[in-house]
């Protein structure tokens, strides 16, 4: 990243105590816009933004809405810092986020994924996602010092800076014993010595493993599987909320679904002749 304004914006966001994952992802997207837009990210007009958003038809509706919010934050910052006198985002309608529905990976696909040969660290990432319900940003920042295999539990700084200890599944304990006791579990390459991998790198690594295995879904679908399976196995909603580290039960309900078998059973119990 060579754009000095992007570097200043990054520092400003850190000073505002935004999470590392939020800052990193925002800066990454605006840097991409800076490269792909002929006038750059600073001088872009409303039509430049519209053309860029329209060009990426491969983005999902949720991704487009998220990237629109990043652009809105970027140009708002330029305005309040007096770098620009007008905000091009004012003229652009905000895309609506689609209704969030749970998309857990299926049990069969998870088995297929876990039985597929892969690098050891990739398997550890997948187990953290599926058996600890961790987000890719949280997985990227795991350190040996955060793990207590005697309890066993793992310290996580999650979304919004929320801190929590989460219990570890026996399979995660087993792989934890093979990982470094100090330092990053997933260190970055030589271009970023001393740092952890980016959240997007974790997402890409897990996603590639899922595609090789023929497992449908996304890396986040593994976290969805955690929530739906916990509920299906009898855990109450409040417990699942704590394990997924949601601020409200309403958020947890998005990650859960009524199992298909229960829905089929409910339909099959309908009796059109019950009044006879």
C-alpha positions as YAML, in Angstrom:
chain: A
units: angstrom
residues:
- id: 1
  name: UNK
  ca: [0.00, 0.00, 0.00]
- id: 2
  name: UNK
  ca: [1.69, 3.19, -1.24]
- id: 3
  name: UNK
  ca: [-1.20, 5.67, -1.18]
- id: 4
  name: UNK
  ca: [-0.36, 8.08, 1.70]
- id: 5
  name: UNK
  ca: [-4.03, 8.97, 2.23]
- id: 6
  name: UNK
  ca: [-4.89, 5.29, 2.66]
- id: 7
  name: UNK
  ca: [-2.10, 4.98, 5.21]
- id: 8
  name: UNK
  ca: [-3.43, 8.01, 7.09]
- id: 9
  name: UNK
  ca: [-6.98, 6.63, 6.98]
- id: 10
  name: UNK
  ca: [-5.72, 3.34, 8.36]
- id: 11
  name: UNK
  ca: [-4.05, 5.11, 11.29]
- id: 12
  name: UNK
  ca: [-7.20, 7.18, 11.90]
- id: 13
  name: UNK
  ca: [-9.32, 4.03, 12.11]
- id: 14
  name: UNK
  ca: [-6.87, 2.39, 14.50]
- id: 15
  name: UNK
  ca: [-7.04, 5.50, 16.68]
- id: 16
  name: UNK
  ca: [-10.82, 5.19, 16.64]
- id: 17
  name: UNK
  ca: [-10.31, 1.66, 18.06]
- id: 18
  name: UNK
  ca: [-11.90, -0.14, 15.13]
- id: 19
  name: UNK
  ca: [-11.01, -3.82, 15.02]
- id: 20
  name: UNK
  ca: [-7.93, -4.92, 13.12]
- id: 21
  name: UNK
  ca: [-10.01, -7.09, 10.79]
- id: 22
  name: UNK
  ca: [-12.37, -4.19, 9.96]
- id: 23
  name: UNK
  ca: [-9.51, -1.80, 9.24]
- id: 24
  name: UNK
  ca: [-7.57, -4.34, 7.18]
- id: 25
  name: UNK
  ca: [-10.57, -5.30, 5.06]
- id: 26
  name: UNK
  ca: [-11.64, -1.69, 4.50]
- id: 27
  name: UNK
  ca: [-8.16, -0.65, 3.41]
- id: 28
  name: UNK
  ca: [-7.82, -3.70, 1.16]
- id: 29
  name: UNK
  ca: [-11.04, -2.92, -0.70]
- id: 30
  name: UNK
  ca: [-10.29, 0.79, -1.13]
- id: 31
  name: UNK
  ca: [-6.77, -0.06, -2.31]
- id: 32
  name: UNK
  ca: [-8.34, -2.35, -4.92]
- id: 33
  name: UNK
  ca: [-10.65, 0.48, -5.96]
- id: 34
  name: UNK
  ca: [-7.65, 2.82, -6.15]
- id: 35
  name: UNK
  ca: [-5.90, 0.47, -8.58]
- id: 36
  name: UNK
  ca: [-8.90, -0.41, -10.73]
- id: 37
  name: UNK
  ca: [-10.45, 3.06, -11.01]
- id: 38
  name: UNK
  ca: [-8.70, 5.27, -13.65]
- id: 39
  name: UNK
  ca: [-8.97, 8.39, -11.45]
- id: 40
  name: UNK
  ca: [-7.88, 6.60, -8.28]
- id: 41
  name: UNK
  ca: [-9.67, 6.39, -4.94]
- id: 42
  name: UNK
  ca: [-9.22, 10.06, -4.05]
- id: 43
  name: UNK
  ca: [-10.63, 11.86, -7.08]
- id: 44
  name: UNK
  ca: [-13.34, 9.33, -7.99]
- id: 45
  name: UNK
  ca: [-16.73, 10.66, -8.98]
- id: 46
  name: UNK
  ca: [-20.14, 9.14, -8.37]
- id: 47
  name: UNK
  ca: [-20.16, 7.61, -11.84]
- id: 48
  name: UNK
  ca: [-16.71, 6.11, -11.23]
- id: 49
  name: UNK
  ca: [-18.02, 4.36, -8.13]
- id: 50
  name: UNK
  ca: [-21.13, 3.15, -9.96]
- id: 51
  name: UNK
  ca: [-19.06, 1.78, -12.86]
- id: 52
  name: UNK
  ca: [-16.69, -0.02, -10.48]
- id: 53
  name: UNK
  ca: [-19.51, -1.59, -8.48]
- id: 54
  name: UNK
  ca: [-21.31, -2.62, -11.69]
- id: 55
  name: UNK
  ca: [-18.16, -4.16, -13.18]
- id: 56
  name: UNK
  ca: [-17.87, -6.75, -10.42]
- id: 57
  name: UNK
  ca: [-20.92, -8.86, -11.20]
- id: 58
  name: UNK
  ca: [-19.24, -11.79, -9.43]
- id: 59
  name: UNK
  ca: [-19.86, -10.17, -6.04]
- id: 60
  name: UNK
  ca: [-22.81, -11.40, -4.03]
- id: 61
  name: UNK
  ca: [-25.46, -8.92, -2.93]
- id: 62
  name: UNK
  ca: [-24.05, -8.99, 0.61]
- id: 63
  name: UNK
  ca: [-20.49, -8.35, -0.63]
- id: 64
  name: UNK
  ca: [-21.65, -5.44, -2.81]
- id: 65
  name: UNK
  ca: [-23.51, -3.89, 0.14]
- id: 66
  name: UNK
  ca: [-20.48, -4.31, 2.39]
- id: 67
  name: UNK
  ca: [-18.07, -2.77, -0.13]
- id: 68
  name: UNK
  ca: [-20.50, 0.11, -0.64]
- id: 69
  name: UNK
  ca: [-20.32, 0.77, 3.11]
- id: 70
  name: UNK
  ca: [-16.50, 0.79, 2.92]
- id: 71
  name: UNK
  ca: [-16.60, 3.36, 0.12]
- id: 72
  name: UNK
  ca: [-19.06, 5.42, 2.14]
- id: 73
  name: UNK
  ca: [-16.69, 5.36, 5.14]
- id: 74
  name: UNK
  ca: [-13.72, 6.31, 2.95]
- id: 75
  name: UNK
  ca: [-15.35, 9.31, 1.31]
- id: 76
  name: UNK
  ca: [-16.89, 10.44, 4.59]
- id: 77
  name: UNK
  ca: [-13.41, 10.49, 6.11]
- id: 78
  name: UNK
  ca: [-12.04, 12.46, 3.15]
- id: 79
  name: UNK
  ca: [-14.83, 15.00, 3.69]
- id: 80
  name: UNK
  ca: [-14.42, 15.47, 7.44]
- id: 81
  name: UNK
  ca: [-10.65, 15.79, 7.00]
- id: 82
  name: UNK
  ca: [-11.22, 18.51, 4.36]
- id: 83
  name: UNK
  ca: [-9.44, 16.53, 1.67]
- id: 84
  name: UNK
  ca: [-12.59, 16.71, -0.47]
- id: 85
  name: UNK
  ca: [-15.32, 19.32, -0.53]
- id: 86
  name: UNK
  ca: [-18.04, 16.94, -1.72]
- id: 87
  name: UNK
  ca: [-18.94, 13.33, -1.08]
- id: 88
  name: UNK
  ca: [-19.78, 11.32, -4.23]
- id: 89
  name: UNK
  ca: [-21.55, 8.63, -2.19]
- id: 90
  name: UNK
  ca: [-24.41, 11.02, -1.39]
- id: 91
  name: UNK
  ca: [-25.64, 10.58, -4.97]
- id: 92
  name: UNK
  ca: [-25.50, 6.78, -4.88]
- id: 93
  name: UNK
  ca: [-28.32, 4.71, -3.40]
- id: 94
  name: UNK
  ca: [-27.25, 2.18, -0.78]
- id: 95
  name: UNK
  ca: [-27.78, -1.43, -1.89]
- id: 96
  name: UNK
  ca: [-29.92, -3.41, 0.51]
- id: 97
  name: UNK
  ca: [-28.38, -6.25, 2.43]
- id: 98
  name: UNK
  ca: [-30.17, -9.50, 1.57]
- id: 99
  name: UNK
  ca: [-32.05, -11.23, 4.34]
- id: 100
  name: UNK
  ca: [-29.56, -13.33, 6.18]
- id: 101
  name: UNK
  ca: [-30.29, -17.04, 6.14]
- id: 102
  name: UNK
  ca: [-28.17, -19.80, 7.66]
- id: 103
  name: UNK
  ca: [-26.10, -21.81, 5.20]
- id: 104
  name: UNK
  ca: [-24.41, -24.53, 7.22]
- id: 105
  name: UNK
  ca: [-22.21, -27.02, 5.46]
- id: 106
  name: UNK
  ca: [-23.94, -30.39, 5.40]
- id: 107
  name: UNK
  ca: [-22.82, -33.23, 7.67]
- id: 108
  name: UNK
  ca: [-21.81, -35.31, 4.65]
- id: 109
  name: UNK
  ca: [-19.79, -32.46, 3.15]
- id: 110
  name: UNK
  ca: [-18.02, -31.85, 6.46]
- id: 111
  name: UNK
  ca: [-17.02, -35.52, 6.63]
- id: 112
  name: UNK
  ca: [-15.85, -35.34, 3.02]
- id: 113
  name: UNK
  ca: [-13.80, -32.25, 3.85]
- id: 114
  name: UNK
  ca: [-12.16, -33.73, 6.93]
- id: 115
  name: UNK
  ca: [-11.30, -36.94, 5.05]
- id: 116
  name: UNK
  ca: [-9.55, -35.05, 2.24]
- id: 117
  name: UNK
  ca: [-5.72, -34.93, 2.40]
- id: 118
  name: UNK
  ca: [-4.49, -31.41, 3.16]
- id: 119
  name: UNK
  ca: [-1.73, -29.47, 4.91]
- id: 120
  name: UNK
  ca: [-1.77, -29.79, 8.68]
- id: 121
  name: UNK
  ca: [-2.32, -26.07, 9.30]
- id: 122
  name: UNK
  ca: [-5.27, -26.09, 6.89]
- id: 123
  name: UNK
  ca: [-6.87, -28.90, 8.92]
- id: 124
  name: UNK
  ca: [-6.30, -26.92, 12.12]
- id: 125
  name: UNK
  ca: [-8.03, -23.89, 10.59]
- id: 126
  name: UNK
  ca: [-11.01, -26.03, 9.57]
- id: 127
  name: UNK
  ca: [-11.32, -27.60, 13.02]
- id: 128
  name: UNK
  ca: [-11.25, -24.18, 14.67]
- id: 129
  name: UNK
  ca: [-14.02, -23.01, 12.35]
- id: 130
  name: UNK
  ca: [-16.23, -26.09, 12.74]
- id: 131
  name: UNK
  ca: [-15.59, -27.18, 16.34]
- id: 132
  name: UNK
  ca: [-14.93, -23.81, 17.98]
- id: 133
  name: UNK
  ca: [-17.24, -21.75, 15.76]
- id: 134
  name: UNK
  ca: [-14.48, -19.24, 15.07]
- id: 135
  name: UNK
  ca: [-14.56, -16.58, 12.38]
- id: 136
  name: UNK
  ca: [-11.71, -16.46, 9.85]
- id: 137
  name: UNK
  ca: [-10.43, -13.19, 11.37]
- id: 138
  name: UNK
  ca: [-10.27, -14.86, 14.79]
- id: 139
  name: UNK
  ca: [-8.51, -17.92, 13.40]
- id: 140
  name: UNK
  ca: [-5.85, -15.78, 11.74]
- id: 141
  name: UNK
  ca: [-4.82, -14.30, 15.11]
- id: 142
  name: UNK
  ca: [-4.56, -17.43, 17.27]
- id: 143
  name: UNK
  ca: [-1.37, -17.52, 19.35]
- id: 144
  name: UNK
  ca: [0.09, -20.31, 21.40]
- id: 145
  name: UNK
  ca: [-0.25, -18.09, 24.50]
- id: 146
  name: UNK
  ca: [-4.03, -17.96, 23.95]
- id: 147
  name: UNK
  ca: [-4.47, -21.71, 24.38]
- id: 148
  name: UNK
  ca: [-4.90, -23.51, 27.68]
- id: 149
  name: UNK
  ca: [-5.02, -27.25, 26.97]
- id: 150
  name: UNK
  ca: [-5.47, -28.15, 30.64]
- id: 151
  name: UNK
  ca: [-8.87, -26.43, 31.04]
- id: 152
  name: UNK
  ca: [-9.18, -26.76, 27.96]
- id: 153
  name: UNK
  ca: [-10.08, -23.37, 26.47]
- id: 154
  name: UNK
  ca: [-8.98, -20.70, 24.00]
- id: 155
  name: UNK
  ca: [-8.90, -16.93, 24.46]
- id: 156
  name: UNK
  ca: [-10.47, -15.03, 21.56]
- id: 157
  name: UNK
  ca: [-10.81, -11.35, 20.74]
- id: 158
  name: UNK
  ca: [-13.82, -11.37, 18.44]
- id: 159
  name: UNK
  ca: [-16.03, -9.03, 16.52]
- id: 160
  name: UNK
  ca: [-16.19, -5.55, 18.01]
- id: 161
  name: UNK
  ca: [-13.25, -6.33, 20.29]
- id: 162
  name: UNK
  ca: [-15.34, -8.72, 22.41]
- id: 163
  name: UNK
  ca: [-13.07, -10.89, 24.57]
- id: 164
  name: UNK
  ca: [-14.00, -14.40, 25.61]
- id: 165
  name: UNK
  ca: [-12.67, -17.79, 26.64]
- id: 166
  name: UNK
  ca: [-14.25, -20.57, 24.59]
- id: 167
  name: UNK
  ca: [-14.13, -24.29, 25.45]
- id: 168
  name: UNK
  ca: [-12.13, -26.56, 23.17]
- id: 169
  name: UNK
  ca: [-13.38, -29.76, 21.59]
- id: 170
  name: UNK
  ca: [-11.15, -32.81, 22.21]
- id: 171
  name: UNK
  ca: [-10.13, -32.89, 18.53]
- id: 172
  name: UNK
  ca: [-9.01, -29.26, 18.76]
- id: 173
  name: UNK
  ca: [-7.06, -30.05, 21.93]
- id: 174
  name: UNK
  ca: [-5.27, -32.84, 20.06]
- id: 175
  name: UNK
  ca: [-4.16, -30.55, 17.23]
- id: 176
  name: UNK
  ca: [-3.33, -27.75, 19.69]
- id: 177
  name: UNK
  ca: [-0.64, -30.00, 21.13]
- id: 178
  name: UNK
  ca: [1.03, -30.05, 17.71]
- id: 179
  name: UNK
  ca: [1.04, -26.25, 17.30]
- id: 180
  name: UNK
  ca: [3.55, -23.69, 18.65]
- id: 181
  name: UNK
  ca: [3.20, -22.95, 22.37]
- id: 182
  name: UNK
  ca: [4.27, -19.36, 21.73]
- id: 183
  name: UNK
  ca: [3.73, -16.99, 18.85]
- id: 184
  name: UNK
  ca: [1.32, -17.06, 15.94]
- id: 185
  name: UNK
  ca: [-0.14, -20.39, 14.91]
- id: 186
  name: UNK
  ca: [-0.49, -19.06, 11.38]
- id: 187
  name: UNK
  ca: [2.37, -16.60, 10.74]
- id: 188
  name: UNK
  ca: [2.55, -14.46, 7.62]
- id: 189
  name: UNK
  ca: [5.16, -15.02, 4.95]
- id: 190
  name: UNK
  ca: [8.55, -13.36, 4.68]
- id: 191
  name: UNK
  ca: [7.05, -10.17, 3.27]
- id: 192
  name: UNK
  ca: [5.33, -9.51, 6.62]
- id: 193
  name: UNK
  ca: [7.71, -11.02, 9.18]
- id: 194
  name: UNK
  ca: [6.42, -11.17, 12.74]
- id: 195
  name: UNK
  ca: [2.76, -10.79, 11.71]
- id: 196
  name: UNK
  ca: [-0.11, -13.23, 11.43]
- id: 197
  name: UNK
  ca: [-1.81, -14.12, 8.14]
- id: 198
  name: UNK
  ca: [-4.68, -11.97, 6.96]
- id: 199
  name: UNK
  ca: [-8.25, -13.12, 7.54]
- id: 200
  name: UNK
  ca: [-8.73, -13.29, 3.78]
- id: 201
  name: UNK
  ca: [-5.81, -15.72, 3.55]
- id: 202
  name: UNK
  ca: [-7.53, -18.03, 6.05]
- id: 203
  name: UNK
  ca: [-10.76, -17.74, 4.06]
- id: 204
  name: UNK
  ca: [-8.93, -18.54, 0.81]
- id: 205
  name: UNK
  ca: [-7.09, -21.52, 2.32]
- id: 206
  name: UNK
  ca: [-10.24, -23.07, 3.79]
- id: 207
  name: UNK
  ca: [-12.24, -22.25, 0.67]
- id: 208
  name: UNK
  ca: [-9.71, -23.98, -1.58]
- id: 209
  name: UNK
  ca: [-9.76, -27.07, 0.64]
- id: 210
  name: UNK
  ca: [-13.57, -27.13, 0.49]
- id: 211
  name: UNK
  ca: [-13.56, -26.90, -3.31]
- id: 212
  name: UNK
  ca: [-10.99, -29.70, -3.60]
- id: 213
  name: UNK
  ca: [-13.14, -31.87, -1.35]
- id: 214
  name: UNK
  ca: [-16.34, -31.02, -3.23]
- id: 215
  name: UNK
  ca: [-17.83, -29.57, -0.01]
- id: 216
  name: UNK
  ca: [-20.51, -26.99, -0.76]
- id: 217
  name: UNK
  ca: [-20.56, -23.71, 1.10]
- id: 218
  name: UNK
  ca: [-18.09, -21.11, 2.31]
- id: 219
  name: UNK
  ca: [-15.63, -21.06, 5.22]
- id: 220
  name: UNK
  ca: [-18.29, -19.22, 7.26]
- id: 221
  name: UNK
  ca: [-20.65, -22.15, 6.59]
- id: 222
  name: UNK
  ca: [-18.51, -24.13, 9.04]
- id: 223
  name: UNK
  ca: [-19.44, -21.65, 11.78]
- id: 224
  name: UNK
  ca: [-23.09, -21.96, 10.72]
- id: 225
  name: UNK
  ca: [-22.70, -25.73, 11.10]
- id: 226
  name: UNK
  ca: [-21.49, -25.19, 14.66]
- id: 227
  name: UNK
  ca: [-24.61, -23.24, 15.64]
- id: 228
  name: UNK
  ca: [-27.15, -25.45, 13.91]
- id: 229
  name: UNK
  ca: [-25.57, -28.68, 15.16]
- id: 230
  name: UNK
  ca: [-25.36, -27.45, 18.76]
- id: 231
  name: UNK
  ca: [-29.06, -26.62, 18.73]
- id: 232
  name: UNK
  ca: [-30.01, -29.84, 16.97]
- id: 233
  name: UNK
  ca: [-28.08, -31.81, 19.59]
- id: 234
  name: UNK
  ca: [-30.07, -30.17, 22.41]
- id: 235
  name: UNK
  ca: [-28.09, -27.09, 23.45]
- id: 236
  name: UNK
  ca: [-30.32, -24.18, 24.44]
- id: 237
  name: UNK
  ca: [-30.28, -20.92, 22.49]
- id: 238
  name: UNK
  ca: [-28.59, -18.98, 25.30]
- id: 239
  name: UNK
  ca: [-25.70, -21.47, 25.43]
- id: 240
  name: UNK
  ca: [-25.27, -21.30, 21.67]
- id: 241
  name: UNK
  ca: [-25.28, -17.50, 21.89]
- id: 242
  name: UNK
  ca: [-22.42, -17.64, 24.39]
- id: 243
  name: UNK
  ca: [-20.44, -20.14, 22.34]
- id: 244
  name: UNK
  ca: [-20.82, -18.13, 19.13]
- id: 245
  name: UNK
  ca: [-20.16, -14.93, 21.10]
- id: 246
  name: UNK
  ca: [-23.13, -12.98, 19.81]
- id: 247
  name: UNK
  ca: [-24.24, -9.80, 21.55]
- id: 248
  name: UNK
  ca: [-27.91, -10.80, 21.33]
- id: 249
  name: UNK
  ca: [-29.98, -13.92, 20.88]
- id: 250
  name: UNK
  ca: [-31.48, -12.33, 17.75]
- id: 251
  name: UNK
  ca: [-28.08, -12.63, 16.07]
- id: 252
  name: UNK
  ca: [-27.80, -16.26, 17.10]
- id: 253
  name: UNK
  ca: [-31.18, -17.07, 15.58]
- id: 254
  name: UNK
  ca: [-29.82, -16.05, 12.18]
- id: 255
  name: UNK
  ca: [-27.19, -18.77, 12.47]
- id: 256
  name: UNK
  ca: [-29.69, -21.48, 13.34]
- id: 257
  name: UNK
  ca: [-32.32, -23.28, 11.37]
- id: 258
  name: UNK
  ca: [-35.03, -25.83, 11.96]
- id: 259
  name: UNK
  ca: [-33.66, -29.16, 10.69]
- id: 260
  name: UNK
  ca: [-35.20, -30.33, 7.43]
- id: 261
  name: UNK
  ca: [-36.48, -33.53, 9.05]
- id: 262
  name: UNK
  ca: [-38.47, -31.56, 11.61]
- id: 263
  name: UNK
  ca: [-40.00, -29.43, 8.87]
- id: 264
  name: UNK
  ca: [-40.95, -32.53, 6.88]
- id: 265
  name: UNK
  ca: [-42.43, -34.11, 10.01]
- id: 266
  name: UNK
  ca: [-44.47, -30.98, 10.68]
- id: 267
  name: UNK
  ca: [-45.91, -31.01, 7.15]
- id: 268
  name: UNK
  ca: [-46.63, -34.73, 7.31]
- id: 269
  name: UNK
  ca: [-48.65, -34.24, 10.52]
- id: 270
  name: UNK
  ca: [-51.09, -31.89, 8.76]
- id: 271
  name: UNK
  ca: [-54.52, -33.62, 8.58]
- id: 272
  name: UNK
  ca: [-56.99, -32.10, 6.11]
- id: 273
  name: UNK
  ca: [-59.75, -34.32, 7.59]
- id: 274
  name: UNK
  ca: [-59.19, -33.52, 11.24]
- id: 275
  name: UNK
  ca: [-62.65, -31.93, 11.56]
- id: 276
  name: UNK
  ca: [-64.40, -35.03, 10.20]
...
